[in-house]
Amino acid sequence: MRSLCIKTNNSDLIKYLLNEFQNLELENICFSENEFKAYKNVIIHYWGNNDSLFLSKVSSILAFLVIDELEEDLLKRLILQNYFYFDTIERNKILATCFDIMADDFSNLFDKKFKMLYNVFYQFLQVHKSIVLNGFVNFRLKSYSSFLDTIVTDAVNHFVIEKEYLEFISLLKLYINSQDYGCELVHIVFSSSESFLLDENKNLIVVNDDIFKAKYLSDITFSTNDYILNTLLTLLPKKIYIHLVDDYMDEFINTLQLVFENKVNLCSDCNICQLYKKTKIPHSEHS
């Protein structure tokens, strides 16, 4: 007979384990809950002849327990330890971003986490008859902890970029709202391959690409969108019509909507849209 004892003082974990063992599809097994000295214990007895299968089942349950019940607290601890200078609201946003990152590639990342945990539990249970969950999680799950740490790092990077982006949007809005309108209307003909500006008479506007006079630049490289935004900040139109020639939208359109707010109108089927769906202006003519 093979017996294992799982020790913890966390009542939620005890309930989780008892429920999982209750639904375990394995013959020749029984389990009970007892309290000895410092810990509550879930004791499992197996008198079948396939110890590997028994250990595999238990290891799987423990791996799922860590992911389902303890992962959030582990992420919170890592965030607090390494990024204590963020306030509570910011740390909560970083935590939410951690889950967003893992959700974006859920199956792959879940399998990776599960295998890490399963292997560590299985190897330990092969040579030990009891396991103290808190101590095990804190001191023996180094590869899992390192994995979570990379997720936290990515989440912090996302958070910082988003924070800087929103600050950048706020600064541009302040600038726009402090200035008088420079012109009535500007059209942006926008597609996945090219973008250019037209005035209210549908004449081509030369994009301001003087980086030394730019009110906006992104990082070190300068794209067409950077120069278009710089030109709009120079012209300060009262209205902006964005013509989505091929119904393509990217982050730049979202940025324009955030910066210029109700001054922006999207369009995909007006006369200008129809014209440039059929006629493509070579880049050299409007750059």
Disulfide bonds with the S-S distance in Angstrom:
none
